[in-house]
């Protein structure tokens, strides 16, 4: 039931189920961060590690529109 969408160049949004609580959202974000950091790539003999910055809206009910929530 979750939705993943590309928001900008290298920005993505993940909309979690309504019944997902704050602790679940934090666990999901941490699991995603670890999975991305675990993978490395080789480019022109250089080892490249990818990192991610994740922001969470833990109070989406305080937003009047989806743009406000983002």
mmJSON file of the N, C-alpha and C atoms, coordinates in Angstrom:
{"data_MODEL":{"atom_site":{
"group_PDB":["ATOM","ATOM","ATOM","ATOM","ATOM","ATOM","ATOM","ATOM","ATOM","ATOM","ATOM","ATOM","ATOM","ATOM","ATOM","ATOM","ATOM","ATOM","ATOM","ATOM","ATOM","ATOM","ATOM","ATOM","ATOM","ATOM","ATOM","ATOM","ATOM","ATOM","ATOM","ATOM","ATOM","ATOM","ATOM","ATOM","ATOM","ATOM","ATOM","ATOM","ATOM","ATOM","ATOM","ATOM","ATOM","ATOM","ATOM","ATOM","ATOM","ATOM","ATOM","ATOM","ATOM","ATOM","ATOM","ATOM","ATOM","ATOM","ATOM","ATOM","ATOM","ATOM","ATOM","ATOM","ATOM","ATOM","ATOM","ATOM","ATOM","ATOM","ATOM","ATOM","ATOM","ATOM","ATOM","ATOM","ATOM","ATOM","ATOM","ATOM","ATOM","ATOM","ATOM","ATOM","ATOM","ATOM","ATOM","ATOM","ATOM","ATOM","ATOM","ATOM","ATOM","ATOM","ATOM","ATOM","ATOM","ATOM","ATOM","ATOM","ATOM","ATOM","ATOM","ATOM","ATOM","ATOM","ATOM","ATOM","ATOM","ATOM","ATOM","ATOM","ATOM","ATOM","ATOM","ATOM","ATOM","ATOM","ATOM","ATOM","ATOM","ATOM","ATOM","ATOM","ATOM","ATOM","ATOM","ATOM","ATOM","ATOM","ATOM","ATOM","ATOM","ATOM","ATOM","ATOM","ATOM","ATOM","ATOM","ATOM","ATOM","ATOM","ATOM","ATOM","ATOM","ATOM","ATOM","ATOM","ATOM","ATOM","ATOM","ATOM","ATOM","ATOM","ATOM","ATOM","ATOM","ATOM","ATOM","ATOM","ATOM","ATOM","ATOM","ATOM","ATOM","ATOM","ATOM","ATOM","ATOM","ATOM","ATOM","ATOM","ATOM","ATOM","ATOM","ATOM","ATOM","ATOM","ATOM","ATOM","ATOM","ATOM","ATOM","ATOM","ATOM","ATOM","ATOM","ATOM","ATOM","ATOM","ATOM","ATOM","ATOM","ATOM","ATOM","ATOM","ATOM","ATOM","ATOM","ATOM","ATOM","ATOM","ATOM","ATOM","ATOM","ATOM","ATOM","ATOM","ATOM","ATOM"],
"id":[1,2,3,4,5,6,7,8,9,10,11,12,13,14,15,16,17,18,19,20,21,22,23,24,25,26,27,28,29,30,31,32,33,34,35,36,37,38,39,40,41,42,43,44,45,46,47,48,49,50,51,52,53,54,55,56,57,58,59,60,61,62,63,64,65,66,67,68,69,70,71,72,73,74,75,76,77,78,79,80,81,82,83,84,85,86,87,88,89,90,91,92,93,94,95,96,97,98,99,100,101,102,103,104,105,106,107,108,109,110,111,112,113,114,115,116,117,118,119,120,121,122,123,124,125,126,127,128,129,130,131,132,133,134,135,136,137,138,139,140,141,142,143,144,145,146,147,148,149,150,151,152,153,154,155,156,157,158,159,160,161,162,163,164,165,166,167,168,169,170,171,172,173,174,175,176,177,178,179,180,181,182,183,184,185,186,187,188,189,190,191,192,193,194,195,196,197,198,199,200,201,202,203,204,205,206,207,208,209,210],
"type_symbol":["N","C","C","N","C","C","N","C","C","N","C","C","N","C","C","N","C","C","N","C","C","N","C","C","N","C","C","N","C","C","N","C","C","N","C","C","N","C","C","N","C","C","N","C","C","N","C","C","N","C","C","N","C","C","N","C","C","N","C","C","N","C","C","N","C","C","N","C","C","N","C","C","N","C","C","N","C","C","N","C","C","N","C","C","N","C","C","N","C","C","N","C","C","N","C","C","N","C","C","N","C","C","N","C","C","N","C","C","N","C","C","N","C","C","N","C","C","N","C","C","N","C","C","N","C","C","N","C","C","N","C","C","N","C","C","N","C","C","N","C","C","N","C","C","N","C","C","N","C","C","N","C","C","N","C","C","N","C","C","N","C","C","N","C","C","N","C","C","N","C","C","N","C","C","N","C","C","N","C","C","N","C","C","N","C","C","N","C","C","N","C","C","N","C","C","N","C","C","N","C","C","N","C","C","N","C","C","N","C","C"],
"label_atom_id":["N","CA","C","N","CA","C","N","CA","C","N","CA","C","N","CA","C","N","CA","C","N","CA","C","N","CA","C","N","CA","C","N","CA","C","N","CA","C","N","CA","C","N","CA","C","N","CA","C","N","CA","C","N","CA","C","N","CA","C","N","CA","C","N","CA","C","N","CA","C","N","CA","C","N","CA","C","N","CA","C","N","CA","C","N","CA","C","N","CA","C","N","CA","C","N","CA","C","N","CA","C","N","CA","C","N","CA","C","N","CA","C","N","CA","C","N","CA","C","N","CA","C","N","CA","C","N","CA","C","N","CA","C","N","CA","C","N","CA","C","N","CA","C","N","CA","C","N","CA","C","N","CA","C","N","CA","C","N","CA","C","N","CA","C","N","CA","C","N","CA","C","N","CA","C","N","CA","C","N","CA","C","N","CA","C","N","CA","C","N","CA","C","N","CA","C","N","CA","C","N","CA","C","N","CA","C","N","CA","C","N","CA","C","N","CA","C","N","CA","C","N","CA","C","N","CA","C","N","CA","C","N","CA","C","N","CA","C","N","CA","C","N","CA","C"],
"label_alt_id":[null,null,null,null,null,null,null,null,null,null,null,null,null,null,null,null,null,null,null,null,null,null,null,null,null,null,null,null,null,null,null,null,null,null,null,null,null,null,null,null,null,null,null,null,null,null,null,null,null,null,null,null,null,null,null,null,null,null,null,null,null,null,null,null,null,null,null,null,null,null,null,null,null,null,null,null,null,null,null,null,null,null,null,null,null,null,null,null,null,null,null,null,null,null,null,null,null,null,null,null,null,null,null,null,null,null,null,null,null,null,null,null,null,null,null,null,null,null,null,null,null,null,null,null,null,null,null,null,null,null,null,null,null,null,null,null,null,null,null,null,null,null,null,null,null,null,null,null,null,null,null,null,null,null,null,null,null,null,null,null,null,null,null,null,null,null,null,null,null,null,null,null,null,null,null,null,null,null,null,null,null,null,null,null,null,null,null,null,null,null,null,null,null,null,null,null,null,null,null,null,null,null,null,null,null,null,null,null,null,null],
"label_comp_id":["UNK","UNK","UNK","UNK","UNK","UNK","UNK","UNK","UNK","UNK","UNK","UNK","UNK","UNK","UNK","UNK","UNK","UNK","UNK","UNK","UNK","UNK","UNK","UNK","UNK","UNK","UNK","UNK","UNK","UNK","UNK","UNK","UNK","UNK","UNK","UNK","UNK","UNK","UNK","UNK","UNK","UNK","UNK","UNK","UNK","UNK","UNK","UNK","UNK","UNK","UNK","UNK","UNK","UNK","UNK","UNK","UNK","UNK","UNK","UNK","UNK","UNK","UNK","UNK","UNK","UNK","UNK","UNK","UNK","UNK","UNK","UNK","UNK","UNK","UNK","UNK","UNK","UNK","UNK","UNK","UNK","UNK","UNK","UNK","UNK","UNK","UNK","UNK","UNK","UNK","UNK","UNK","UNK","UNK","UNK","UNK","UNK","UNK","UNK","UNK","UNK","UNK","UNK","UNK","UNK","UNK","UNK","UNK","UNK","UNK","UNK","UNK","UNK","UNK","UNK","UNK","UNK","UNK","UNK","UNK","UNK","UNK","UNK","UNK","UNK","UNK","UNK","UNK","UNK","UNK","UNK","UNK","UNK","UNK","UNK","UNK","UNK","UNK","UNK","UNK","UNK","UNK","UNK","UNK","UNK","UNK","UNK","UNK","UNK","UNK","UNK","UNK","UNK","UNK","UNK","UNK","UNK","UNK","UNK","UNK","UNK","UNK","UNK","UNK","UNK","UNK","UNK","UNK","UNK","UNK","UNK","UNK","UNK","UNK","UNK","UNK","UNK","UNK","UNK","UNK","UNK","UNK","UNK","UNK","UNK","UNK","UNK","UNK","UNK","UNK","UNK","UNK","UNK","UNK","UNK","UNK","UNK","UNK","UNK","UNK","UNK","UNK","UNK","UNK","UNK","UNK","UNK","UNK","UNK","UNK"],
"label_asym_id":["A","A","A","A","A","A","A","A","A","A","A","A","A","A","A","A","A","A","A","A","A","A","A","A","A","A","A","A","A","A","A","A","A","A","A","A","A","A","A","A","A","A","A","A","A","A","A","A","A","A","A","A","A","A","A","A","A","A","A","A","A","A","A","A","A","A","A","A","A","A","A","A","A","A","A","A","A","A","A","A","A","A","A","A","A","A","A","A","A","A","A","A","A","A","A","A","A","A","A","A","A","A","A","A","A","A","A","A","A","A","A","A","A","A","A","A","A","A","A","A","A","A","A","A","A","A","A","A","A","A","A","A","A","A","A","A","A","A","A","A","A","A","A","A","A","A","A","A","A","A","A","A","A","A","A","A","A","A","A","A","A","A","A","A","A","A","A","A","A","A","A","A","A","A","A","A","A","A","A","A","A","A","A","A","A","A","A","A","A","A","A","A","A","A","A","A","A","A","A","A","A","A","A","A","A","A","A","A","A","A"],
"label_entity_id":["1","1","1","1","1","1","1","1","1","1","1","1","1","1","1","1","1","1","1","1","1","1","1","1","1","1","1","1","1","1","1","1","1","1","1","1","1","1","1","1","1","1","1","1","1","1","1","1","1","1","1","1","1","1","1","1","1","1","1","1","1","1","1","1","1","1","1","1","1","1","1","1","1","1","1","1","1","1","1","1","1","1","1","1","1","1","1","1","1","1","1","1","1","1","1","1","1","1","1","1","1","1","1","1","1","1","1","1","1","1","1","1","1","1","1","1","1","1","1","1","1","1","1","1","1","1","1","1","1","1","1","1","1","1","1","1","1","1","1","1","1","1","1","1","1","1","1","1","1","1","1","1","1","1","1","1","1","1","1","1","1","1","1","1","1","1","1","1","1","1","1","1","1","1","1","1","1","1","1","1","1","1","1","1","1","1","1","1","1","1","1","1","1","1","1","1","1","1","1","1","1","1","1","1","1","1","1","1","1","1"],
"label_seq_id":[1,1,1,2,2,2,3,3,3,4,4,4,5,5,5,6,6,6,7,7,7,8,8,8,9,9,9,10,10,10,11,11,11,12,12,12,13,13,13,14,14,14,15,15,15,16,16,16,17,17,17,18,18,18,19,19,19,20,20,20,21,21,21,22,22,22,23,23,23,24,24,24,25,25,25,26,26,26,27,27,27,28,28,28,29,29,29,30,30,30,31,31,31,32,32,32,33,33,33,34,34,34,35,35,35,36,36,36,37,37,37,38,38,38,39,39,39,40,40,40,41,41,41,42,42,42,43,43,43,44,44,44,45,45,45,46,46,46,47,47,47,48,48,48,49,49,49,50,50,50,51,51,51,52,52,52,53,53,53,54,54,54,55,55,55,56,56,56,57,57,57,58,58,58,59,59,59,60,60,60,61,61,61,62,62,62,63,63,63,64,64,64,65,65,65,66,66,66,67,67,67,68,68,68,69,69,69,70,70,70],
"pdbx_PDB_ins_code":[null,null,null,null,null,null,null,null,null,null,null,null,null,null,null,null,null,null,null,null,null,null,null,null,null,null,null,null,null,null,null,null,null,null,null,null,null,null,null,null,null,null,null,null,null,null,null,null,null,null,null,null,null,null,null,null,null,null,null,null,null,null,null,null,null,null,null,null,null,null,null,null,null,null,null,null,null,null,null,null,null,null,null,null,null,null,null,null,null,null,null,null,null,null,null,null,null,null,null,null,null,null,null,null,null,null,null,null,null,null,null,null,null,null,null,null,null,null,null,null,null,null,null,null,null,null,null,null,null,null,null,null,null,null,null,null,null,null,null,null,null,null,null,null,null,null,null,null,null,null,null,null,null,null,null,null,null,null,null,null,null,null,null,null,null,null,null,null,null,null,null,null,null,null,null,null,null,null,null,null,null,null,null,null,null,null,null,null,null,null,null,null,null,null,null,null,null,null,null,null,null,null,null,null,null,null,null,null,null,null],
"Cartn_x":[0.81,0.0,0.852,2.161,3.035,3.299,3.659,3.92,5.302,6.085,7.395,7.319,7.738,7.694,8.911,9.33,10.442,9.899,10.537,10.06,10.882,12.16,13.048,14.223,15.283,16.451,16.88,17.271,17.694,16.903,15.666,14.804,13.62,13.324,12.219,11.34,10.074,9.124,8.589,8.439,7.822,6.629,5.46,4.237,3.898,3.954,3.672,2.195,1.76,0.359,-0.052,-1.287,-1.822,-1.626,-1.7,-1.584,-0.132,0.83,2.245,2.538,3.026,3.294,4.713,5.016,6.293,7.475,7.414,8.517,8.722,7.639,7.746,8.41,8.015,8.582,10.088,10.496,11.922,12.679,12.118,12.759,12.904,11.875,11.916,12.991,13.06,14.068,15.479,15.685,17.006,17.374,16.418,16.666,17.022,16.342,16.629,18.015,18.362,19.669,20.791,20.638,21.661,21.798,20.685,20.72,21.439,21.206,21.862,23.352,23.71,25.116,25.918,25.262,25.951,26.503,25.854,26.22,27.293,28.326,29.333,29.487,30.036,30.17,31.608,32.027,33.349,33.151,33.833,33.787,35.212,35.691,37.034,38.075,37.973,38.877,38.731,37.754,37.493,36.284,36.387,35.293,34.396,33.126,32.189,31.137,30.983,29.948,28.857,27.63,26.487,25.919,25.589,24.917,23.567,22.759,21.418,21.073,20.333,19.8,18.289,17.729,16.294,15.632,14.562,13.748,12.395,11.853,10.557,9.559,8.359,7.273,6.49,6.779,6.162,4.788,4.386,3.088,2.347,2.046,1.408,0.015,-0.632,-1.972,-1.945,-0.763,-0.633,-0.532,-0.471,-0.344,-1.701,-1.977,-3.256,-3.233,-2.051,-1.93,-0.735,-0.658,0.477,1.763,1.722,2.908,3.376,2.462,2.835,3.512,3.008,3.575,4.99,5.209,6.543,7.504],
"Cartn_y":[-1.204,0.0,1.266,1.132,2.304,2.758,4.022,4.594,5.218,4.912,5.537,6.286,7.553,8.361,9.268,9.562,10.484,11.902,12.728,14.091,15.116,14.856,15.77,14.993,15.68,15.038,13.792,13.938,12.798,12.756,13.196,13.217,12.283,11.514,10.573,10.76,10.479,10.525,9.128,8.773,7.501,7.825,7.455,7.651,6.318,6.294,5.066,4.974,3.761,3.539,4.449,4.819,5.695,5.114,3.798,3.195,2.966,3.442,3.34,4.4,3.973,4.943,5.514,6.461,7.172,6.21,5.265,4.323,3.441,3.012,2.219,3.028,4.284,5.151,5.335,5.513,5.672,4.387,3.24,1.955,1.743,2.097,1.954,2.862,4.095,5.035,4.537,4.019,3.511,2.274,1.395,0.206,0.586,1.566,2.061,2.695,3.505,4.158,3.122,2.108,1.063,0.267,-0.057,-0.83,-0.06,1.241,2.059,2.194,2.4,2.579,1.286,0.146,-1.142,-1.392,-0.85,-1.091,-0.1,-0.601,0.3,-0.021,0.932,0.814,1.097,0.524,0.79,1.635,2.765,3.623,4.063,3.679,4.061,3.723,2.516,1.985,2.654,3.503,4.151,3.485,3.256,2.698,3.844,3.787,4.854,4.301,4.956,4.598,5.659,5.23,6.138,6.336,7.57,7.862,8.497,8.593,9.138,10.018,11.056,11.918,11.734,11.433,11.137,12.085,12.692,13.525,12.862,12.968,12.363,13.424,13.321,14.142,13.261,13.426,12.573,13.075,14.247,14.817,15.272,14.356,14.755,15.352,15.041,15.593,17.088,17.637,19.076,19.869,19.185,19.844,19.907,21.059,21.225,20.638,20.656,20.137,19.194,18.454,17.559,18.354,19.514,20.359,20.834,21.203,21.578,20.409,19.217,18.028,17.751,17.963,17.731,18.771],
"Cartn_z":[0.0,0.0,0.0,0.242,0.251,-1.18,-1.318,-2.643,-2.639,-3.677,-3.88,-5.195,-5.187,-6.396,-6.468,-7.679,-7.874,-7.799,-6.986,-6.745,-7.505,-7.649,-8.348,-8.883,-9.261,-9.837,-9.099,-7.871,-7.056,-5.754,-5.81,-4.629,-4.849,-3.825,-3.888,-2.657,-2.823,-1.709,-1.488,-0.229,0.124,1.012,0.54,1.312,1.97,3.291,4.042,4.379,4.667,5.035,6.185,6.191,7.223,8.625,8.764,10.087,10.531,9.747,10.113,11.178,12.337,13.394,13.288,14.149,14.129,14.234,15.133,15.316,14.092,13.466,12.235,11.127,10.996,9.96,10.167,11.406,11.711,11.389,11.731,11.434,9.928,9.18,7.721,7.142,7.596,7.102,7.409,8.598,8.985,8.175,7.958,7.14,5.702,5.158,3.81,3.744,4.747,4.782,4.821,5.651,5.772,4.476,3.84,2.596,1.488,1.414,0.39,0.684,1.943,2.321,2.151,2.224,2.128,0.719,-0.269,-1.663,-2.096,-2.786,-3.351,-4.835,-5.561,-7.007,-7.402,-8.518,-9.073,-10.327,-10.368,-11.544,-11.852,-13.023,-13.465,-12.385,-11.838,-10.808,-9.438,-9.277,-7.984,-7.323,-6.032,-5.263,-4.791,-5.144,-4.802,-3.843,-2.711,-1.749,-1.801,-1.854,-1.93,-0.53,-0.202,1.065,0.769,1.781,1.607,2.8,2.535,3.586,3.582,4.744,4.821,5.814,5.375,6.253,6.439,7.624,7.917,8.368,7.886,8.404,9.372,10.647,11.658,12.087,11.597,11.954,10.689,9.767,8.51,8.701,9.81,10.049,10.32,10.579,10.827,9.53,8.399,7.099,6.419,5.788,5.11,3.708,3.057,1.698,1.616,0.541,0.345,0.205,-0.419,-0.564,0.813,1.691,3.056,3.768,3.554,4.208,3.712,2.428,1.843,2.347],
"occupancy":[1.0,1.0,1.0,1.0,1.0,1.0,1.0,1.0,1.0,1.0,1.0,1.0,1.0,1.0,1.0,1.0,1.0,1.0,1.0,1.0,1.0,1.0,1.0,1.0,1.0,1.0,1.0,1.0,1.0,1.0,1.0,1.0,1.0,1.0,1.0,1.0,1.0,1.0,1.0,1.0,1.0,1.0,1.0,1.0,1.0,1.0,1.0,1.0,1.0,1.0,1.0,1.0,1.0,1.0,1.0,1.0,1.0,1.0,1.0,1.0,1.0,1.0,1.0,1.0,1.0,1.0,1.0,1.0,1.0,1.0,1.0,1.0,1.0,1.0,1.0,1.0,1.0,1.0,1.0,1.0,1.0,1.0,1.0,1.0,1.0,1.0,1.0,1.0,1.0,1.0,1.0,1.0,1.0,1.0,1.0,1.0,1.0,1.0,1.0,1.0,1.0,1.0,1.0,1.0,1.0,1.0,1.0,1.0,1.0,1.0,1.0,1.0,1.0,1.0,1.0,1.0,1.0,1.0,1.0,1.0,1.0,1.0,1.0,1.0,1.0,1.0,1.0,1.0,1.0,1.0,1.0,1.0,1.0,1.0,1.0,1.0,1.0,1.0,1.0,1.0,1.0,1.0,1.0,1.0,1.0,1.0,1.0,1.0,1.0,1.0,1.0,1.0,1.0,1.0,1.0,1.0,1.0,1.0,1.0,1.0,1.0,1.0,1.0,1.0,1.0,1.0,1.0,1.0,1.0,1.0,1.0,1.0,1.0,1.0,1.0,1.0,1.0,1.0,1.0,1.0,1.0,1.0,1.0,1.0,1.0,1.0,1.0,1.0,1.0,1.0,1.0,1.0,1.0,1.0,1.0,1.0,1.0,1.0,1.0,1.0,1.0,1.0,1.0,1.0,1.0,1.0,1.0,1.0,1.0,1.0],
"B_iso_or_equiv":[0.0,0.0,0.0,0.0,0.0,0.0,0.0,0.0,0.0,0.0,0.0,0.0,0.0,0.0,0.0,0.0,0.0,0.0,0.0,0.0,0.0,0.0,0.0,0.0,0.0,0.0,0.0,0.0,0.0,0.0,0.0,0.0,0.0,0.0,0.0,0.0,0.0,0.0,0.0,0.0,0.0,0.0,0.0,0.0,0.0,0.0,0.0,0.0,0.0,0.0,0.0,0.0,0.0,0.0,0.0,0.0,0.0,0.0,0.0,0.0,0.0,0.0,0.0,0.0,0.0,0.0,0.0,0.0,0.0,0.0,0.0,0.0,0.0,0.0,0.0,0.0,0.0,0.0,0.0,0.0,0.0,0.0,0.0,0.0,0.0,0.0,0.0,0.0,0.0,0.0,0.0,0.0,0.0,0.0,0.0,0.0,0.0,0.0,0.0,0.0,0.0,0.0,0.0,0.0,0.0,0.0,0.0,0.0,0.0,0.0,0.0,0.0,0.0,0.0,0.0,0.0,0.0,0.0,0.0,0.0,0.0,0.0,0.0,0.0,0.0,0.0,0.0,0.0,0.0,0.0,0.0,0.0,0.0,0.0,0.0,0.0,0.0,0.0,0.0,0.0,0.0,0.0,0.0,0.0,0.0,0.0,0.0,0.0,0.0,0.0,0.0,0.0,0.0,0.0,0.0,0.0,0.0,0.0,0.0,0.0,0.0,0.0,0.0,0.0,0.0,0.0,0.0,0.0,0.0,0.0,0.0,0.0,0.0,0.0,0.0,0.0,0.0,0.0,0.0,0.0,0.0,0.0,0.0,0.0,0.0,0.0,0.0,0.0,0.0,0.0,0.0,0.0,0.0,0.0,0.0,0.0,0.0,0.0,0.0,0.0,0.0,0.0,0.0,0.0,0.0,0.0,0.0,0.0,0.0,0.0],
"pdbx_formal_charge":[null,null,null,null,null,null,null,null,null,null,null,null,null,null,null,null,null,null,null,null,null,null,null,null,null,null,null,null,null,null,null,null,null,null,null,null,null,null,null,null,null,null,null,null,null,null,null,null,null,null,null,null,null,null,null,null,null,null,null,null,null,null,null,null,null,null,null,null,null,null,null,null,null,null,null,null,null,null,null,null,null,null,null,null,null,null,null,null,null,null,null,null,null,null,null,null,null,null,null,null,null,null,null,null,null,null,null,null,null,null,null,null,null,null,null,null,null,null,null,null,null,null,null,null,null,null,null,null,null,null,null,null,null,null,null,null,null,null,null,null,null,null,null,null,null,null,null,null,null,null,null,null,null,null,null,null,null,null,null,null,null,null,null,null,null,null,null,null,null,null,null,null,null,null,null,null,null,null,null,null,null,null,null,null,null,null,null,null,null,null,null,null,null,null,null,null,null,null,null,null,null,null,null,null,null,null,null,null,null,null],
"auth_seq_id":[1,1,1,2,2,2,3,3,3,4,4,4,5,5,5,6,6,6,7,7,7,8,8,8,9,9,9,10,10,10,11,11,11,12,12,12,13,13,13,14,14,14,15,15,15,16,16,16,17,17,17,18,18,18,19,19,19,20,20,20,21,21,21,22,22,22,23,23,23,24,24,24,25,25,25,26,26,26,27,27,27,28,28,28,29,29,29,30,30,30,31,31,31,32,32,32,33,33,33,34,34,34,35,35,35,36,36,36,37,37,37,38,38,38,39,39,39,40,40,40,41,41,41,42,42,42,43,43,43,44,44,44,45,45,45,46,46,46,47,47,47,48,48,48,49,49,49,50,50,50,51,51,51,52,52,52,53,53,53,54,54,54,55,55,55,56,56,56,57,57,57,58,58,58,59,59,59,60,60,60,61,61,61,62,62,62,63,63,63,64,64,64,65,65,65,66,66,66,67,67,67,68,68,68,69,69,69,70,70,70],
"auth_comp_id":["UNK","UNK","UNK","UNK","UNK","UNK","UNK","UNK","UNK","UNK","UNK","UNK","UNK","UNK","UNK","UNK","UNK","UNK","UNK","UNK","UNK","UNK","UNK","UNK","UNK","UNK","UNK","UNK","UNK","UNK","UNK","UNK","UNK","UNK","UNK","UNK","UNK","UNK","UNK","UNK","UNK","UNK","UNK","UNK","UNK","UNK","UNK","UNK","UNK","UNK","UNK","UNK","UNK","UNK","UNK","UNK","UNK","UNK","UNK","UNK","UNK","UNK","UNK","UNK","UNK","UNK","UNK","UNK","UNK","UNK","UNK","UNK","UNK","UNK","UNK","UNK","UNK","UNK","UNK","UNK","UNK","UNK","UNK","UNK","UNK","UNK","UNK","UNK","UNK","UNK","UNK","UNK","UNK","UNK","UNK","UNK","UNK","UNK","UNK","UNK","UNK","UNK","UNK","UNK","UNK","UNK","UNK","UNK","UNK","UNK","UNK","UNK","UNK","UNK","UNK","UNK","UNK","UNK","UNK","UNK","UNK","UNK","UNK","UNK","UNK","UNK","UNK","UNK","UNK","UNK","UNK","UNK","UNK","UNK","UNK","UNK","UNK","UNK","UNK","UNK","UNK","UNK","UNK","UNK","UNK","UNK","UNK","UNK","UNK","UNK","UNK","UNK","UNK","UNK","UNK","UNK","UNK","UNK","UNK","UNK","UNK","UNK","UNK","UNK","UNK","UNK","UNK","UNK","UNK","UNK","UNK","UNK","UNK","UNK","UNK","UNK","UNK","UNK","UNK","UNK","UNK","UNK","UNK","UNK","UNK","UNK","UNK","UNK","UNK","UNK","UNK","UNK","UNK","UNK","UNK","UNK","UNK","UNK","UNK","UNK","UNK","UNK","UNK","UNK","UNK","UNK","UNK","UNK","UNK","UNK"],
"auth_asym_id":["A","A","A","A","A","A","A","A","A","A","A","A","A","A","A","A","A","A","A","A","A","A","A","A","A","A","A","A","A","A","A","A","A","A","A","A","A","A","A","A","A","A","A","A","A","A","A","A","A","A","A","A","A","A","A","A","A","A","A","A","A","A","A","A","A","A","A","A","A","A","A","A","A","A","A","A","A","A","A","A","A","A","A","A","A","A","A","A","A","A","A","A","A","A","A","A","A","A","A","A","A","A","A","A","A","A","A","A","A","A","A","A","A","A","A","A","A","A","A","A","A","A","A","A","A","A","A","A","A","A","A","A","A","A","A","A","A","A","A","A","A","A","A","A","A","A","A","A","A","A","A","A","A","A","A","A","A","A","A","A","A","A","A","A","A","A","A","A","A","A","A","A","A","A","A","A","A","A","A","A","A","A","A","A","A","A","A","A","A","A","A","A","A","A","A","A","A","A","A","A","A","A","A","A","A","A","A","A","A","A"],
"auth_atom_id":["N","CA","C","N","CA","C","N","CA","C","N","CA","C","N","CA","C","N","CA","C","N","CA","C","N","CA","C","N","CA","C","N","CA","C","N","CA","C","N","CA","C","N","CA","C","N","CA","C","N","CA","C","N","CA","C","N","CA","C","N","CA","C","N","CA","C","N","CA","C","N","CA","C","N","CA","C","N","CA","C","N","CA","C","N","CA","C","N","CA","C","N","CA","C","N","CA","C","N","CA","C","N","CA","C","N","CA","C","N","CA","C","N","CA","C","N","CA","C","N","CA","C","N","CA","C","N","CA","C","N","CA","C","N","CA","C","N","CA","C","N","CA","C","N","CA","C","N","CA","C","N","CA","C","N","CA","C","N","CA","C","N","CA","C","N","CA","C","N","CA","C","N","CA","C","N","CA","C","N","CA","C","N","CA","C","N","CA","C","N","CA","C","N","CA","C","N","CA","C","N","CA","C","N","CA","C","N","CA","C","N","CA","C","N","CA","C","N","CA","C","N","CA","C","N","CA","C","N","CA","C","N","CA","C","N","CA","C","N","CA","C","N","CA","C"],
"pdbx_PDB_model_num":[1,1,1,1,1,1,1,1,1,1,1,1,1,1,1,1,1,1,1,1,1,1,1,1,1,1,1,1,1,1,1,1,1,1,1,1,1,1,1,1,1,1,1,1,1,1,1,1,1,1,1,1,1,1,1,1,1,1,1,1,1,1,1,1,1,1,1,1,1,1,1,1,1,1,1,1,1,1,1,1,1,1,1,1,1,1,1,1,1,1,1,1,1,1,1,1,1,1,1,1,1,1,1,1,1,1,1,1,1,1,1,1,1,1,1,1,1,1,1,1,1,1,1,1,1,1,1,1,1,1,1,1,1,1,1,1,1,1,1,1,1,1,1,1,1,1,1,1,1,1,1,1,1,1,1,1,1,1,1,1,1,1,1,1,1,1,1,1,1,1,1,1,1,1,1,1,1,1,1,1,1,1,1,1,1,1,1,1,1,1,1,1,1,1,1,1,1,1,1,1,1,1,1,1,1,1,1,1,1,1]
}}}
